[in-house]
């Protein structure tokens, strides 16, 4: 769980700044926020409070983290 928390902190750095802007969003901001929306949509079902298969949840987080790393390396 600690790894997931620190991966999240590392990943979300900067997204908050884009959301707080009072000026028009840059294309980089838009790209980052679309990525955030896509990732949140993939994990939102995990926040039901009724998790039956915890291994499946952790496997999904691991796969999302791997996808995030590949996207970061491609930047």
Buried (B, 14 or more C-beta within 10 A) or exposed (E): EEEBEEBEEEBEEEBEEBEEEEEEEEEEBEEBBEBBEEBEEBEEEEEEEEEEEEEEBEEBBEEBBEEBEEEEEEE
